[in-house]
């Protein structure tokens, strides 16, 4: 370290202010630089300093023909940079993985995907004598910034089969939540690890849900003993994790929560009147947030205590005042100011995602903006593609790039690491 900088504290203070892309280039300067920047202690400090989203992922449905491929909802991911004008498509994003994938979730700079096309296996015959076909997707957990990845099967367990119906694994992207712990899951562990939690209708009880869990520590799936009695329908693609808590929006004004540490679930009412639209759930400062909207304002609520699930209003944007204060939104004022609630159903300003005090919004048809509640700054971003009502049903996924290792043990399938990621 002496040939690099004489003081590690000074080096940490300076380099931790560089972006992930700049650090990737700095690692190529020398072996000493690479060793220092790759140190988990430094990466932990860097990730804590760079928590704001650097990009948004849009997962959109591809046009597909009839038959087998159409059944599996062919999708592609679009990357929109929030700090620059970059926009990338599916092919350049995940070319380091061995197959085409569908993006499922993002957590602390790590992405979780599933294979696009399943492998088909013939199992034991059904009672009528016909062979049973089981469909298996690979799941990939990867860091696009370092191109490190690990793959495993959704149904692989130690001694028994997870209670997920094989034919329904095509819905894995809709009903699975993912979280990555860069500093370990428990207080007595510091190695990075991740967990996936899936939700499905219970096989034994009607109007109930059960849960399956995958841990990178044990490398096994298990079916939780927890069963939640609930008749609300899960809203596809509306899942988010905050710490050890997983959350699924339902088609009603409620969400389902699951504590992966205690393996306990609950149903919690969402904030605001039931007639208000729930735009998205978000993670900021370690707490769950919920963004709601009505004809005149956008509201951001925070939930701090799951034992007493009372939502507190944290931010409120009056749409008329907000658009009046930003020239790039002035064209929306005539419609807002002459609004007739009984005939007008909405405005062309839609909240897509909320992460670390940054609200990302869509100004239809093709303008993406972000607003920081900390700095009160509004930014416009390149989209490079037309955005329509379809994206409201498939929300944006915030992404914060990081050089943190996913802690792939030796012997696991991985592509290694380099600094030529996104």
C-alpha positions as a Markdown table, in Angstrom:
| # | Residue | x | y | z |
|---|---|---|---|---|
| 1 | Unk | 0.0 | 0.0 | 0.0 |
| 2 | Unk | 3.0 | 2.3 | 0.5 |
| 3 | Unk | 3.5 | 2.7 | -3.3 |
| 4 | Unk | -0.1 | 3.9 | -3.6 |
| 5 | Unk | -0.9 | 6.4 | -0.9 |
| 6 | Unk | 0.7 | 6.8 | 2.5 |
| 7 | Unk | -2.6 | 7.2 | 4.3 |
| 8 | Unk | -5.5 | 4.7 | 3.8 |
| 9 | Unk | -8.0 | 7.1 | 5.4 |
| 10 | Unk | -7.1 | 9.9 | 2.9 |
| 11 | Unk | -7.2 | 7.4 | 0.0 |
| 12 | Unk | -10.6 | 6.1 | 1.1 |
| 13 | Unk | -12.0 | 9.6 | 1.5 |
| 14 | Unk | -10.9 | 10.6 | -2.0 |
| 15 | Unk | -11.7 | 7.4 | -4.0 |
| 16 | Unk | -15.0 | 6.7 | -2.3 |
| 17 | Unk | -16.3 | 9.9 | -4.0 |
| 18 | Unk | -15.7 | 8.5 | -7.4 |
| 19 | Unk | -18.5 | 6.8 | -9.3 |
| 20 | Unk | -18.4 | 3.1 | -9.9 |
| 21 | Unk | -17.5 | 3.6 | -13.6 |
| 22 | Unk | -14.5 | 5.8 | -12.5 |
| 23 | Unk | -13.4 | 3.3 | -10.0 |
| 24 | Unk | -13.5 | 0.5 | -12.6 |
| 25 | Unk | -11.0 | 2.5 | -14.6 |
| 26 | Unk | -8.9 | 3.3 | -11.5 |
| 27 | Unk | -8.5 | -0.4 | -10.8 |
| 28 | Unk | -6.5 | -0.7 | -14.0 |
| 29 | Unk | -3.8 | 1.7 | -12.9 |
| 30 | Unk | -1.8 | -0.8 | -10.9 |
| 31 | Unk | -2.0 | -3.9 | -8.8 |
| 32 | Unk | -1.9 | -1.7 | -5.6 |
| 33 | Unk | -4.8 | 0.4 | -6.8 |
| 34 | Unk | -6.8 | -2.7 | -7.8 |
| 35 | Unk | -6.1 | -4.3 | -4.4 |
| 36 | Unk | -7.2 | -1.3 | -2.5 |
| 37 | Unk | -10.4 | -0.6 | -4.5 |
| 38 | Unk | -11.3 | -4.3 | -4.3 |
| 39 | Unk | -11.0 | -4.4 | -0.5 |
| 40 | Unk | -14.5 | -5.2 | 1.0 |
| 41 | Unk | -14.0 | -2.5 | 3.7 |
| 42 | Unk | -13.5 | 0.2 | 1.0 |
| 43 | Unk | -16.4 | -1.1 | -1.1 |
| 44 | Unk | -18.6 | -1.0 | 1.9 |
| 45 | Unk | -17.9 | 2.7 | 2.5 |
| 46 | Unk | -18.3 | 3.4 | -1.2 |
| 47 | Unk | -21.7 | 1.7 | -1.4 |
| 48 | Unk | -22.9 | 3.6 | 1.6 |
| 49 | Unk | -21.9 | 6.9 | 0.0 |
| 50 | Unk | -23.5 | 6.1 | -3.4 |
| 51 | Unk | -27.0 | 5.0 | -2.4 |
| 52 | Unk | -29.0 | 7.1 | -4.9 |
| 53 | Unk | -30.1 | 5.3 | -8.1 |
| 54 | Unk | -27.8 | 5.6 | -11.0 |
| 55 | Unk | -30.2 | 4.1 | -13.5 |
| 56 | Unk | -33.7 | 2.7 | -14.1 |
| 57 | Unk | -34.5 | -0.6 | -15.7 |
| 58 | Unk | -37.7 | -1.0 | -17.7 |
| 59 | Unk | -38.8 | -4.6 | -18.3 |
| 60 | Unk | -41.0 | -4.6 | -21.3 |
| 61 | Unk | -42.8 | -7.4 | -23.2 |
| 62 | Unk | -41.4 | -8.3 | -26.6 |
| 63 | Unk | -43.7 | -9.1 | -29.5 |
| 64 | Unk | -43.9 | -12.8 | -29.8 |
| 65 | Unk | -45.8 | -15.3 | -32.0 |
| 66 | Unk | -48.3 | -17.9 | -30.9 |
| 67 | Unk | -47.4 | -21.1 | -29.3 |
| 68 | Unk | -44.7 | -22.1 | -26.9 |
| 69 | Unk | -42.7 | -18.9 | -26.7 |
| 70 | Unk | -45.7 | -16.7 | -26.4 |
| 71 | Unk | -46.7 | -18.6 | -23.3 |
| 72 | Unk | -43.5 | -17.6 | -21.5 |
| 73 | Unk | -44.0 | -13.8 | -21.8 |
| 74 | Unk | -40.8 | -12.9 | -23.7 |
| 75 | Unk | -39.4 | -9.7 | -22.2 |
| 76 | Unk | -36.4 | -7.5 | -22.5 |
| 77 | Unk | -34.8 | -4.9 | -20.2 |
| 78 | Unk | -34.0 | -1.3 | -21.1 |
| 79 | Unk | -31.4 | 0.6 | -19.1 |
| 80 | Unk | -31.8 | 4.4 | -18.7 |
| 81 | Unk | -28.9 | 6.2 | -17.0 |
| 82 | Unk | -29.9 | 8.9 | -14.5 |
| 83 | Unk | -26.5 | 10.6 | -14.3 |
| 84 | Unk | -25.9 | 10.8 | -18.1 |
| 85 | Unk | -27.8 | 10.3 | -21.3 |
| 86 | Unk | -27.0 | 6.7 | -21.7 |
| 87 | Unk | -29.6 | 4.2 | -22.9 |
| 88 | Unk | -28.9 | 0.5 | -23.4 |
| 89 | Unk | -30.8 | -2.5 | -24.6 |
| 90 | Unk | -31.1 | -6.1 | -23.5 |
| 91 | Unk | -28.3 | -7.4 | -25.7 |
| 92 | Unk | -25.5 | -5.1 | -24.3 |
| 93 | Unk | -26.7 | -5.3 | -20.7 |
| 94 | Unk | -26.4 | -9.1 | -20.1 |
| 95 | Unk | -24.1 | -10.3 | -22.8 |
| 96 | Unk | -21.8 | -11.7 | -20.2 |
| 97 | Unk | -24.4 | -14.3 | -19.1 |
| 98 | Unk | -24.6 | -17.6 | -20.9 |
| 99 | Unk | -28.2 | -17.1 | -22.1 |
| 100 | Unk | -30.9 | -14.5 | -22.6 |
| 101 | Unk | -32.6 | -13.5 | -19.3 |
| 102 | Unk | -35.6 | -11.7 | -17.9 |
| 103 | Unk | -34.7 | -9.1 | -15.2 |
| 104 | Unk | -36.6 | -9.8 | -11.9 |
| 105 | Unk | -35.2 | -7.4 | -9.3 |
| 106 | Unk | -32.4 | -5.2 | -8.2 |
| 107 | Unk | -30.9 | -4.8 | -4.7 |
| 108 | Unk | -27.8 | -2.8 | -3.6 |
| 109 | Unk | -26.1 | -3.0 | -7.1 |
| 110 | Unk | -26.9 | -6.7 | -7.6 |
| 111 | Unk | -29.5 | -7.9 | -10.2 |
| 112 | Unk | -31.6 | -11.1 | -10.1 |
| 113 | Unk | -32.7 | -12.6 | -13.4 |
| 114 | Unk | -34.2 | -15.8 | -14.7 |
| 115 | Unk | -33.5 | -17.6 | -17.9 |
| 116 | Unk | -35.7 | -16.6 | -20.8 |
| 117 | Unk | -36.5 | -20.1 | -22.1 |
| 118 | Unk | -36.9 | -23.1 | -19.8 |
| 119 | Unk | -35.4 | -26.6 | -20.2 |
| 120 | Unk | -38.0 | -29.3 | -20.4 |
| 121 | Unk | -37.6 | -32.6 | -18.4 |
| 122 | Unk | -39.8 | -35.7 | -18.5 |
| 123 | Unk | -40.7 | -36.9 | -15.1 |
| 124 | Unk | -42.9 | -39.8 | -13.8 |
| 125 | Unk | -46.1 | -40.5 | -15.7 |
| 126 | Unk | -49.4 | -39.0 | -14.6 |
| 127 | Unk | -52.2 | -41.3 | -13.4 |
| 128 | Unk | -53.6 | -41.4 | -16.9 |
| 129 | Unk | -50.3 | -42.8 | -18.2 |
| 130 | Unk | -49.1 | -39.7 | -19.9 |
| 131 | Unk | -45.5 | -38.5 | -19.2 |
| 132 | Unk | -45.3 | -35.4 | -17.1 |
| 133 | Unk | -43.3 | -32.5 | -18.4 |
| 134 | Unk | -41.5 | -30.2 | -15.9 |
| 135 | Unk | -40.2 | -26.8 | -16.9 |
| 136 | Unk | -37.1 | -25.5 | -15.3 |
| 137 | Unk | -35.6 | -22.0 | -15.5 |
| 138 | Unk | -32.1 | -21.0 | -14.3 |
| 139 | Unk | -31.9 | -18.1 | -11.9 |
| 140 | Unk | -28.9 | -15.7 | -12.2 |
| 141 | Unk | -27.7 | -13.3 | -9.6 |
| 142 | Unk | -25.1 | -11.0 | -11.1 |
| 143 | Unk | -23.3 | -7.7 | -10.8 |
| 144 | Unk | -23.3 | -5.9 | -14.2 |
| 145 | Unk | -20.5 | -3.5 | -13.1 |
| 146 | Unk | -18.1 | -6.4 | -12.5 |
| 147 | Unk | -19.7 | -9.1 | -14.6 |
| 148 | Unk | -19.6 | -11.5 | -11.7 |
| 149 | Unk | -22.5 | -14.0 | -11.7 |
| 150 | Unk | -23.8 | -17.2 | -10.1 |
| 151 | Unk | -26.5 | -19.5 | -11.4 |
| 152 | Unk | -28.8 | -22.0 | -9.7 |
| 153 | Unk | -32.2 | -23.8 | -10.3 |
| 154 | Unk | -35.4 | -22.5 | -8.9 |
| 155 | Unk | -36.5 | -25.9 | -7.6 |
| 156 | Unk | -33.2 | -27.3 | -6.3 |
| 157 | Unk | -33.3 | -28.3 | -2.6 |
| 158 | Unk | -31.4 | -30.4 | -0.2 |
| 159 | Unk | -33.7 | -33.4 | 0.5 |
| 160 | Unk | -37.1 | -32.4 | -0.8 |
| 161 | Unk | -38.9 | -30.6 | -3.6 |
| 162 | Unk | -40.0 | -27.0 | -3.0 |
| 163 | Unk | -43.8 | -26.7 | -3.2 |
| 164 | Unk | -43.8 | -24.6 | -6.4 |
| 165 | Unk | -45.8 | -26.0 | -9.3 |
| 166 | Unk | -43.3 | -26.4 | -12.1 |
| 167 | Unk | -45.7 | -25.1 | -14.7 |
| 168 | Unk | -46.0 | -21.9 | -12.7 |
| 169 | Unk | -42.3 | -21.1 | -12.6 |
| 170 | Unk | -42.9 | -19.1 | -15.7 |
| 171 | Unk | -44.3 | -16.5 | -13.3 |
| 172 | Unk | -41.1 | -16.4 | -11.2 |
| 173 | Unk | -40.4 | -12.8 | -12.3 |
| 174 | Unk | -43.8 | -11.6 | -11.1 |
| 175 | Unk | -44.0 | -13.2 | -7.7 |
| 176 | Unk | -40.4 | -13.5 | -6.4 |
| 177 | Unk | -38.7 | -10.9 | -4.3 |
| 178 | Unk | -34.9 | -10.5 | -4.0 |
| 179 | Unk | -32.6 | -8.8 | -1.6 |
| 180 | Unk | -28.8 | -8.6 | -1.4 |
| 181 | Unk | -27.0 | -8.0 | 1.9 |
| 182 | Unk | -23.5 | -6.5 | 1.2 |
| 183 | Unk | -22.6 | -6.7 | 4.9 |
| 184 | Unk | -24.1 | -10.1 | 5.7 |
| 185 | Unk | -27.6 | -11.1 | 6.8 |
| 186 | Unk | -27.1 | -11.5 | 10.6 |
| 187 | Unk | -25.2 | -9.4 | 13.1 |
| 188 | Unk | -22.5 | -12.0 | 13.5 |
| 189 | Unk | -21.7 | -12.3 | 9.8 |
| 190 | Unk | -20.1 | -9.8 | 7.4 |
| 191 | Unk | -19.8 | -11.8 | 4.2 |
| 192 | Unk | -22.2 | -10.7 | 1.4 |
| 193 | Unk | -25.2 | -12.9 | 0.8 |
| 194 | Unk | -28.6 | -12.8 | -0.8 |
| 195 | Unk | -32.1 | -14.2 | -0.4 |
| 196 | Unk | -35.1 | -14.9 | -2.6 |
| 197 | Unk | -38.6 | -15.2 | -1.4 |
| 198 | Unk | -41.5 | -16.5 | -3.5 |
| 199 | Unk | -45.2 | -16.3 | -2.8 |
| 200 | Unk | -47.9 | -18.7 | -4.2 |
| 201 | Unk | -51.4 | -20.0 | -3.4 |
| 202 | Unk | -51.3 | -22.5 | -0.7 |
| 203 | Unk | -51.8 | -26.2 | -1.7 |
| 204 | Unk | -53.5 | -27.1 | 1.5 |
| 205 | Unk | -55.8 | -24.2 | 2.3 |
| 206 | Unk | -58.0 | -22.1 | 0.1 |
| 207 | Unk | -57.7 | -18.3 | 0.1 |
| 208 | Unk | -54.2 | -18.6 | 1.5 |
| 209 | Unk | -50.6 | -18.0 | 0.5 |
| 210 | Unk | -47.4 | -19.9 | 1.3 |
| 211 | Unk | -43.8 | -18.9 | 0.9 |
| 212 | Unk | -40.5 | -20.4 | -0.4 |
| 213 | Unk | -37.1 | -19.1 | 0.5 |
| 214 | Unk | -33.6 | -19.4 | -1.1 |
| 215 | Unk | -30.5 | -18.5 | 0.8 |
| 216 | Unk | -27.1 | -18.1 | -0.8 |
| 217 | Unk | -25.5 | -19.2 | 2.5 |
| 218 | Unk | -27.1 | -22.7 | 2.5 |
| 219 | Unk | -27.6 | -22.8 | -1.3 |
| 220 | Unk | -30.9 | -24.5 | -0.7 |
| 221 | Unk | -34.6 | -23.7 | -1.1 |
| 222 | Unk | -37.0 | -24.4 | 1.7 |
| 223 | Unk | -40.8 | -24.0 | 2.1 |
| 224 | Unk | -41.6 | -21.9 | 5.1 |
| 225 | Unk | -44.1 | -23.2 | 7.6 |
| 226 | Unk | -45.8 | -19.8 | 7.5 |
| 227 | Unk | -49.3 | -19.8 | 5.8 |
| 228 | Unk | -51.1 | -16.5 | 5.3 |
| 229 | Unk | -54.9 | -16.5 | 5.2 |
| 230 | Unk | -55.7 | -13.9 | 2.6 |
| 231 | Unk | -58.1 | -13.7 | -0.4 |
| 232 | Unk | -56.4 | -10.6 | -2.1 |
| 233 | Unk | -54.9 | -11.2 | -5.5 |
| 234 | Unk | -51.2 | -10.5 | -5.9 |
| 235 | Unk | -50.5 | -7.6 | -8.3 |
| 236 | Unk | -47.9 | -8.9 | -10.7 |
| 237 | Unk | -44.4 | -7.2 | -10.8 |
| 238 | Unk | -45.2 | -5.2 | -7.6 |
| 239 | Unk | -42.8 | -6.6 | -5.1 |
| 240 | Unk | -40.0 | -4.9 | -3.2 |
| 241 | Unk | -37.7 | -5.8 | -0.3 |
| 242 | Unk | -36.4 | -3.5 | 2.5 |
| 243 | Unk | -33.9 | -5.2 | 4.8 |
| 244 | Unk | -35.4 | -8.5 | 5.9 |
| 245 | Unk | -38.9 | -7.5 | 4.9 |
| 246 | Unk | -40.6 | -8.4 | 1.6 |
| 247 | Unk | -43.7 | -6.7 | 0.3 |
| 248 | Unk | -46.2 | -7.6 | -2.4 |
| 249 | Unk | -48.9 | -5.2 | -3.6 |
| 250 | Unk | -52.3 | -6.7 | -4.1 |
| 251 | Unk | -55.1 | -5.7 | -6.4 |
| 252 | Unk | -56.9 | -4.2 | -3.4 |
| 253 | Unk | -55.7 | -1.3 | -1.2 |
| 254 | Unk | -53.5 | -3.7 | 0.8 |
| 255 | Unk | -50.1 | -5.3 | 0.7 |
| 256 | Unk | -48.7 | -8.6 | 1.9 |
| 257 | Unk | -45.5 | -8.6 | 4.0 |
| 258 | Unk | -43.1 | -11.4 | 4.9 |
| 259 | Unk | -40.3 | -11.2 | 7.4 |
| 260 | Unk | -37.6 | -13.5 | 6.0 |
| 261 | Unk | -35.7 | -13.6 | 9.3 |
| 262 | Unk | -38.7 | -14.5 | 11.6 |
| 263 | Unk | -40.7 | -16.2 | 8.7 |
| 264 | Unk | -43.9 | -14.2 | 9.7 |
| 265 | Unk | -46.3 | -12.7 | 7.3 |
| 266 | Unk | -49.1 | -10.0 | 7.5 |
| 267 | Unk | -51.6 | -8.0 | 5.6 |
| 268 | Unk | -51.2 | -4.2 | 5.9 |
| 269 | Unk | -53.5 | -1.5 | 4.6 |
| 270 | Unk | -51.9 | 1.0 | 2.3 |
| 271 | Unk | -52.0 | 4.8 | 3.0 |
| 272 | Unk | -54.6 | 7.3 | 1.9 |
| 273 | Unk | -58.2 | 6.8 | 0.7 |
| 274 | Unk | -58.9 | 3.6 | -1.3 |
| 275 | Unk | -59.9 | 5.7 | -4.3 |
| 276 | Unk | -56.4 | 7.1 | -4.6 |
| 277 | Unk | -54.0 | 5.4 | -7.0 |
| 278 | Unk | -51.0 | 3.5 | -5.4 |
| 279 | Unk | -48.2 | 4.3 | -7.9 |
| 280 | Unk | -45.3 | 2.3 | -6.4 |
| 281 | Unk | -43.5 | 1.1 | -3.3 |
| 282 | Unk | -40.0 | 2.3 | -2.6 |
| 283 | Unk | -37.0 | 2.0 | -0.3 |
| 284 | Unk | -35.4 | 5.1 | 1.2 |
| 285 | Unk | -33.2 | 5.5 | 4.3 |
| 286 | Unk | -33.9 | 1.9 | 5.3 |
| 287 | Unk | -37.7 | 2.3 | 5.4 |
| 288 | Unk | -40.5 | 1.3 | 3.2 |
| 289 | Unk | -42.2 | 4.1 | 1.3 |
| 290 | Unk | -45.4 | 4.2 | -0.7 |
| 291 | Unk | -46.2 | 6.7 | -3.4 |
| 292 | Unk | -49.9 | 7.6 | -4.0 |
| 293 | Unk | -51.5 | 10.0 | -6.4 |
| 294 | Unk | -54.8 | 11.7 | -7.0 |
| 295 | Unk | -56.0 | 14.4 | -9.4 |
| 296 | Unk | -54.2 | 17.2 | -7.7 |
| 297 | Unk | -51.1 | 15.9 | -5.9 |
| 298 | Unk | -48.5 | 13.1 | -5.5 |
| 299 | Unk | -47.9 | 11.9 | -1.9 |
| 300 | Unk | -45.0 | 9.9 | -0.4 |
| 301 | Unk | -45.7 | 8.0 | 2.8 |
| 302 | Unk | -43.3 | 6.2 | 5.1 |
| 303 | Unk | -43.9 | 3.1 | 7.3 |
| 304 | Unk | -41.5 | 2.7 | 10.2 |
| 305 | Unk | -43.2 | 0.3 | 12.5 |
| 306 | Unk | -44.7 | -3.0 | 11.2 |
| 307 | Unk | -46.1 | -3.9 | 14.6 |
| 308 | Unk | -48.2 | -0.7 | 14.5 |
| 309 | Unk | -48.6 | -0.2 | 10.8 |
| 310 | Unk | -49.4 | 3.5 | 10.7 |
| 311 | Unk | -48.3 | 5.4 | 7.6 |
| 312 | Unk | -46.9 | 9.0 | 8.0 |
| 313 | Unk | -47.1 | 11.5 | 5.2 |
| 314 | Unk | -43.5 | 12.5 | 4.3 |
| 315 | Unk | -43.6 | 14.4 | 1.1 |
| 316 | Unk | -46.4 | 16.1 | -0.9 |
| 317 | Unk | -46.2 | 17.6 | -4.4 |
| 318 | Unk | -49.0 | 19.9 | -5.5 |
| 319 | Unk | -49.1 | 19.2 | -9.2 |
| 320 | Unk | -50.0 | 22.7 | -10.3 |
| 321 | Unk | -47.3 | 24.3 | -8.1 |
| 322 | Unk | -44.8 | 21.6 | -9.1 |
| 323 | Unk | -45.4 | 22.1 | -12.8 |
| 324 | Unk | -45.5 | 25.9 | -12.5 |
| 325 | Unk | -42.1 | 25.9 | -10.8 |
| 326 | Unk | -40.3 | 23.9 | -13.5 |
| 327 | Unk | -40.3 | 25.3 | -17.1 |
| 328 | Unk | -40.0 | 21.8 | -18.6 |
| 329 | Unk | -43.4 | 20.9 | -17.1 |
| 330 | Unk | -45.2 | 24.2 | -17.9 |
| 331 | Unk | -47.0 | 22.6 | -20.9 |
| 332 | Unk | -49.0 | 20.5 | -18.4 |
| 333 | Unk | -50.4 | 23.5 | -16.6 |
| 334 | Unk | -53.4 | 24.3 | -18.9 |
| 335 | Unk | -54.8 | 20.8 | -18.4 |
| 336 | Unk | -54.2 | 20.8 | -14.6 |
| 337 | Unk | -55.7 | 24.3 | -14.1 |
| 338 | Unk | -58.9 | 23.6 | -16.0 |
| 339 | Unk | -59.3 | 20.1 | -14.5 |
| 340 | Unk | -62.8 | 18.8 | -14.2 |
| 341 | Unk | -62.6 | 15.8 | -11.8 |
| 342 | Unk | -65.9 | 14.3 | -12.9 |
| 343 | Unk | -64.6 | 13.9 | -16.5 |
| 344 | Unk | -60.8 | 13.9 | -16.3 |
| 345 | Unk | -59.2 | 10.7 | -15.1 |
| 346 | Unk | -55.6 | 11.7 | -14.8 |
| 347 | Unk | -52.6 | 13.7 | -15.9 |
| 348 | Unk | -49.7 | 12.9 | -18.1 |
| 349 | Unk | -47.4 | 12.8 | -15.0 |
| 350 | Unk | -47.0 | 9.3 | -13.6 |
| 351 | Unk | -44.8 | 8.2 | -10.6 |
| 352 | Unk | -42.7 | 5.2 | -11.7 |
| 353 | Unk | -40.2 | 4.6 | -8.8 |
| 354 | Unk | -39.0 | 6.0 | -5.5 |
| 355 | Unk | -35.6 | 5.2 | -4.1 |
| 356 | Unk | -33.4 | 7.1 | -1.6 |
| 357 | Unk | -35.4 | 10.3 | -1.8 |
| 358 | Unk | -35.5 | 10.4 | -5.6 |
| 359 | Unk | -38.9 | 10.2 | -7.3 |
| 360 | Unk | -38.8 | 9.0 | -11.0 |
| 361 | Unk | -41.7 | 10.1 | -13.1 |
| 362 | Unk | -42.9 | 9.7 | -16.6 |
| 363 | Unk | -44.2 | 12.7 | -18.6 |
| 364 | Unk | -46.1 | 10.8 | -21.3 |
| 365 | Unk | -45.5 | 9.8 | -24.0 |
| 366 | Unk | -41.7 | 9.6 | -23.9 |
| 367 | Unk | -40.1 | 11.9 | -21.3 |
| 368 | Unk | -38.5 | 10.5 | -18.2 |
| 369 | Unk | -37.7 | 12.9 | -15.3 |
| 370 | Unk | -36.4 | 12.5 | -11.7 |
| 371 | Unk | -36.9 | 14.8 | -8.7 |
| 372 | Unk | -34.7 | 14.8 | -5.6 |
| 373 | Unk | -36.6 | 15.8 | -2.4 |
| 374 | Unk | -33.2 | 16.5 | -0.8 |
| 375 | Unk | -31.9 | 19.0 | -3.4 |
| 376 | Unk | -35.3 | 20.0 | -4.9 |
| 377 | Unk | -33.7 | 19.5 | -8.3 |
| 378 | Unk | -35.5 | 18.2 | -11.3 |
| 379 | Unk | -33.6 | 16.3 | -14.0 |
| 380 | Unk | -34.6 | 15.1 | -17.5 |
| 381 | Unk | -33.3 | 11.9 | -18.9 |
| 382 | Unk | -32.9 | 10.2 | -22.3 |
| 383 | Unk | -35.4 | 7.5 | -23.1 |
| 384 | Unk | -34.6 | 6.6 | -26.7 |
| 385 | Unk | -37.8 | 4.8 | -27.0 |
| 386 | Unk | -41.5 | 5.6 | -26.9 |
| 387 | Unk | -43.1 | 5.1 | -23.5 |
| 388 | Unk | -46.8 | 4.5 | -23.2 |
| 389 | Unk | -49.4 | 3.2 | -20.7 |
| 390 | Unk | -47.8 | -0.2 | -20.8 |
| 391 | Unk | -45.0 | 0.8 | -18.5 |
| 392 | Unk | -47.4 | 1.8 | -15.8 |
| 393 | Unk | -48.3 | -1.9 | -15.5 |
| 394 | Unk | -44.6 | -2.9 | -15.5 |
| 395 | Unk | -42.9 | -0.5 | -13.1 |
| 396 | Unk | -39.4 | 0.8 | -13.4 |
| 397 | Unk | -36.7 | -1.0 | -11.3 |
| 398 | Unk | -34.2 | 1.4 | -9.6 |
| 399 | Unk | -30.5 | 0.4 | -9.9 |
| 400 | Unk | -27.5 | 1.7 | -8.0 |
| 401 | Unk | -24.3 | 0.4 | -9.5 |
| 402 | Unk | -21.6 | -1.1 | -7.2 |
| 403 | Unk | -18.3 | -3.0 | -7.3 |
| 404 | Unk | -19.4 | -5.1 | -4.4 |
| 405 | Unk | -18.7 | -8.8 | -4.8 |
| 406 | Unk | -21.6 | -11.2 | -4.6 |
| 407 | Unk | -19.3 | -13.6 | -2.7 |
| 408 | Unk | -19.3 | -16.5 | -5.1 |
| 409 | Unk | -17.5 | -19.5 | -3.4 |
| 410 | Unk | -14.9 | -21.3 | -5.4 |
| 411 | Unk | -16.4 | -24.1 | -7.5 |
| 412 | Unk | -19.7 | -22.2 | -8.2 |
| 413 | Unk | -20.4 | -21.3 | -11.8 |
| 414 | Unk | -19.2 | -17.7 | -12.4 |
| 415 | Unk | -17.8 | -15.7 | -15.2 |
| 416 | Unk | -15.2 | -13.9 | -13.0 |
| 417 | Unk | -14.9 | -10.2 | -12.8 |
| 418 | Unk | -13.8 | -7.3 | -14.8 |
| 419 | Unk | -14.5 | -3.6 | -15.0 |
| 420 | Unk | -16.1 | -3.4 | -18.4 |
| 421 | Unk | -19.7 | -3.5 | -17.1 |
| 422 | Unk | -22.4 | -1.0 | -17.6 |
